[in-house]
Amino acid sequence: MIRYILIGLVFLLPTFTFAEEPKAPATVKELFADFDPRKDPIDAKVMREWEMDGIV
């Protein structure tokens, strides 16, 4: 029984294909192709505020 399992594995293993590694982006455009800065909310907090020459 075990012999048949081992023989089956010997014939089946070469047929399995492994996933290819993802290709690294080659350009800045490719790097940020799926980035959308508007989809995440901005969590901004005013820490300090001052006025100088009429400008806040």
PAFIGU-956115 format. One line per 2 residues: number of its first residue (from 1); for each residue x, y, z negated of N, C-alpha, C, O. Coordinates in pm, whole numbers, plus 50000, padded with zeros to 5 digits. Layout:
REM residues N
NUM	X,Y,Z,X,Y,Z,X,Y,Z,X,Y,Z; ...
REM end
This chain:
REM residues 56
1	50083,49880,50000,50000,50000,50000,50087,50126,50000,50068,50216,50082; 50183,50130,49908,50270,50247,49900,50354,50259,50027,50383,50370,50072
3	50392,50146,50084,50471,50148,50207,50393,50217,50319,50450,50294,50396; 50263,50189,50329,50180,50249,50433,50165,50401,50411,50162,50478,50506
5	50154,50440,50286,50145,50583,50256,50273,50653,50296,50270,50760,50357; 50387,50594,50262,50516,50654,50298,50535,50660,50448,50585,50759,50501
7	50496,50555,50519,50507,50555,50665,50416,50662,50724,50455,50732,50818; 50296,50676,50670,50204,50781,50717,50261,50919,50695,50248,51005,50781
9	50325,50942,50578,50385,51071,50551,50499,51102,50647,50516,51216,50689; 50577,51001,50682,50688,51021,50775,50636,51068,50910,50701,51151,50976
11	50522,51017,50953,50467,51057,51082,50388,51188,51074,50380,51260,51174; 50331,51221,50959,50250,51341,50947,50330,51466,50916,50293,51574,50962
13	50438,51455,50841,50514,51573,50801,50562,51658,50918,50552,51780,50911; 50613,51600,51025,50659,51686,51135,50547,51762,51205,50574,51859,51276
15	50421,51722,51185,50310,51790,51252,50265,51914,51177,50196,51998,51235; 50302,51928,51050,50263,52047,50974,50342,52167,51021,50463,52158,51046
17	50274,52279,51034,50343,52403,51070,50335,52498,50951,50234,52505,50882; 50441,52568,50929,50447,52661,50818,50419,52801,50871,50453,52835,50985
19	50356,52883,50787,50323,53020,50827,50451,53099,50850,50548,53087,50775; 50449,53179,50954,50564,53263,50983,50571,53377,50883,50469,53423,50833
21	50693,53421,50854,50708,53535,50764,50660,53661,50836,50680,53675,50956; 50596,53751,50762,50549,53873,50827,50666,53957,50878,50772,53963,50815
23	50645,54021,50992,50750,54102,51054,50757,54236,50982,50653,54299,50956; 50876,54281,50949,50894,54410,50884,50866,54522,50984,50901,54509,51101
25	50804,54632,50939,50777,54742,51031,50907,54802,51083,51003,54819,51009; 50907,54834,51211,51028,54888,51274,51028,55040,51279,51133,55102,51292
27	50910,55101,51267,50901,55247,51273,50818,55298,51156,50748,55221,51089; 50829,55427,51131,50749,55489,51025,50601,55479,51059,50517,55459,50971
29	50568,55492,51187,50428,55482,51230,50371,55343,51197,50257,55333,51151; 50448,55239,51221,50404,55102,51187,50391,55085,51036,50300,55016,50989
31	50482,55146,50960,50481,55133,50815,50353,55188,50754,50296,55127,50663; 50307,55303,50804,50189,55367,50748,50064,55348,50834,49969,55425,50819
33	50062,55251,50922,49949,55230,51013,49819,55201,50938,49713,55249,50980; 49822,55126,50830,49699,55091,50759,49680,55171,50630,49597,55135,50547
35	49755,55280,50612,49745,55364,50493,49648,55479,50518,49664,55553,50615; 49549,55493,50432,49453,55603,50442,49454,55678,50310,49398,55630,50211
37	49517,55796,50304,49527,55868,50177,49393,55920,50127,49382,55956,50010; 49291,55925,50212,49160,55977,50169,49074,55873,50101,48973,55908,50040
39	49109,55745,50108,49020,55644,50052,49032,55631,49900,48938,55587,49835; 49147,55669,49842,49165,55661,49697,49142,55799,49636,49189,55900,49688
41	49068,55804,49525,49043,55934,49462,49172,55988,49398,49258,55912,49353; 49182,56120,49396,49297,56184,49332,49266,56203,49186,49162,56260,49151
43	49353,56158,49100,49335,56173,48957,49427,56286,48910,49528,56262,48844; 49390,56409,48947,49474,56526,48916,49426,56593,48788,49306,56604,48764
45	49522,56639,48707,49492,56710,48584,49576,56837,48581,49696,56834,48610; 49514,56947,48546,49587,57072,48532,49657,57069,48396,49591,57060,48292
47	49788,57077,48398,49864,57071,48273,49893,57212,48220,49895,57236,48099; 49917,57305,48313,49948,57441,48274,49906,57533,48388,49914,57496,48505
49	49862,57653,48355,49817,57749,48456,49860,57888,48413,49849,57922,48295; 49907,57968,48506,49943,58105,48473,49916,58195,48593,49898,58149,48705
51	49914,58327,48565,49887,58426,48669,50008,58518,48680,50059,58568,48580; 50052,58539,48805,50165,58627,48828,50136,58708,48956,50111,58650,49062
53	50140,58838,48946,50113,58928,49057,49977,58904,49120,49962,58912,49242; 49876,58874,49037,49741,58853,49086,49715,58717,49147,49605,58693,49199
55	49812,58629,49143,49797,58495,49199,49795,58394,49084,49881,58398,48996; 49697,58305,49085,49686,58203,48981,49756,58078,49026,49759,57979,48953
REM end
